[in-house]
Amino acid sequence: MTTISLGSLLDEYRAAQRYSLALIEGLDSEQIAWRPHENSSAIAWHLGHQGAVNHYMVRNLTAAEVTFDANFDRVFDSATPEPGRGDLPGLEAIVSYRSSISKSTVAVVERIAAGDVGAPQQLTQIATGLMGAVINHEYQHAKWIGEVASAMLDRVEPVPESSGLVQVEGYWMLGASSGSNA
């Protein structure tokens, strides 16, 4: 089985994050906070949730890091019932949260790729699967963000820039040749 390198996965990770943020270009703060009803989530929640899950996975599987923001972790956790997802921070704060998590994720994965960790071969295997899951999760929530944003702006949803993706049931995912089984 061919496995994609951690460096290539980091490139895919950055592309997935750029894609999610590109989907909201042209939306105002009301549109980003809009919810069809109280049992749904706003675009803003999905953006924060992508970052929160990214952080949960990295800290629990590879790095044992402390939280970036305990309040954000709570509100962006999918265990928070949807009616409790309405009072969200502003987009700038969410993007900053995502950026901090991204920088930390890249630093952790680069340390693993450089072998600057205990059990580097084992952590490389974990990080490879982890990054595949984080990337696929980013695209999973980008689907809803893109559908809602495209409807609001009456535009065609853009296609991600990566050639390493396939569509599975309408969701962009890393392709089978990437070595990710997520």
N, C-alpha and C positions, 0 to 999 in steps of 0.2 A: 504494500500500500504506500503510495506517495503521500508524504506529509508536507504541508506548507511550512516554511520557516517562521520563526517568531518575528523576524523582521518584516516578512511579507504580511503576516497577520497584523502587525502594527500599522502597516500601510492601509490594509483593508479596514481596520478599526477607525483610523482617521477619516477615511473616505465615507464610512457609514455615518460618523458623527457630522461631517460636513453636509451630507445628504439630508439628515434630519433637520438641521438648521436652515438649509436652503429651502426646505418645504414651507417654512413660515415667512419667507421674504414677501413683503407686501401686506402682511396682516398687521392690524393695529392691536393695541392691548385688549380691547373689548373682544375682538375675534379670538385672540389667543386664550382668553379666560372663559369664552362661551361654552356652555354645556347644554345639550339638547333637553336634559331633564336632570333631576337630582341623583338619579341612578346611572349616571354616565360620568365621564371624566373629560375635562378640558384638555386642549392641546398642551397648555402649560403643565398640567399634571403628567401627561405622557412624557414630555421632555425631562421633567424632574425625575420621573420613575426610571427612565433609561439610565440616568446617572446613578441613582440610588442602587439599582440592582447591580450595575457594574461594580460599584464600591463594595456591596455586600459580598459578591462573589470573589473579588480579589482579596479582600481582607480576610475572608473565612477560608479560602483555599490556598493562599500563598503567603500573605504578608502580615497578618494579624495587626493591621493598622487600626488606629482609633478613628472615630467618626469625624467627618468634616463638619456636620451640623446635625445634632440629634433631632431638632425639630423638623428639619427637612427629611431626615430619614423616616420619621414617623408618618408625615403626610404623604410621602411618595412611595411608601410601602404598599404593595397590592393587598396586604392584610387590612389596611385602613378601608373600612366600608365606603362605597362610593358616595353616599350622602355626606361624609366627612371630608371630601376632597374639594370642596368649593372655595375655602378661604386660603388661596394660594399666594405665595410671594410673587413679586413682579418678575417679568421676563429677564431683566438684567441680573437679578439675584440668582435665578435658576441657571442662566447661562454661566455665571461665575462658579456656581456649585458644580456644574457639569465639567467646566474647565479644570477646576482643582482636582476633581476625581480623575479626569483624563491624564493630567500631568503625572499624577501619582501612579496610575496604571502603567503608563509608558515607562516610568522609572523602574517599577517593579519588574516588568517584563524584560526590559533591557538588562537589569541585573541578572535575571535568570538566564537570558541568552548569553551573557558574558561568563556564566558559570560562577558568578560572585555570590553564591548562596550555598547553604548546606544541601547535599543531595541534588546536585545540578541536573543530572539525567532524569531523576524522578520528577523534579519540579518543571523541567522542560516539557515532559509529557502532560503534566497537569495544566501548565500554562497554555499549551497548544489547544487542549480541549476547552479550557476556560475562555480563551479569546474567541474561539469559534462560537461558543454560546453567547458571549457578550455581543459580538457582531450580529449574530442572528437575532438576538433580542432587540438590538437597536433597530434593525429593519422591521421586526414584528410590530413595534409601536409606530414606526415611521409610516406604515401602511395606513393606519387610522389618521395620523396627522396629515398625511398627503391627501387622503380622500376628503377630509373635512376642509382643509385649506384650498384644495382645487375647486370644491363646490362653492366656497365663499368668494373666491376670486374669479370664478368662471374660466378656469384654465385647465389645460391638460397637465396631468401629474408628470413631473419629470422622471427620467430614468436615471438610476444611479450610475456614477462614472466608472465603476469597477467592471472589468470583463470577467471576474472570477465568480460572478453570481449566477444563480438560476432562479426561476420562479417555481415555487411549490405552493399550490392552492392559492395563487395570487400574491404570495409573500416572497420578497427577495431574500435569498439565503446564499451562504457560501456554497459553491458547487461541490459535487461529489469528488472531483479531482483535488480539492483542497485538503482532503484528509480529515475534514471535520464531519462528524456524524450528528451534529446538533439538530 
